[in-house]
């Protein structure tokens, strides 16, 4: 799982060009200036959720796999290290407070993701 604070003036295209797959960087470059930052953070949180789920952290380079960039259907499209991976992994955007983006990756398409908000005691 990954959650990131949205930063509208973040160097999204420069980071994507350097670290994302060529397909993802190209998809982001085709978006308008207004669409690009939220699309970048959707993509970034999906990618971080995948590397965390694999247990490899950034030793698994972000360019070695491709996730969807659009807002509608998050998915792992392909990897260069595990050809059948896209059929096994489920990616979801998760609801987070305004100003944040979040995603979760689970191995297995039949997993159900349930989110809970913990009550805090203000006393």
Secondary structure, DSSP 4 states (H G I P E B T S, - for coil): -EEEE--TTS-HHHHHHHHS-HHHHHHHHTS-HHHHHHHHHHHHHHHHHHHHHTT-GGGS-GGGEEE--SSS---EEEESS-TTHHHHEEEEE----TTEEEEEEEESTT------PPP----
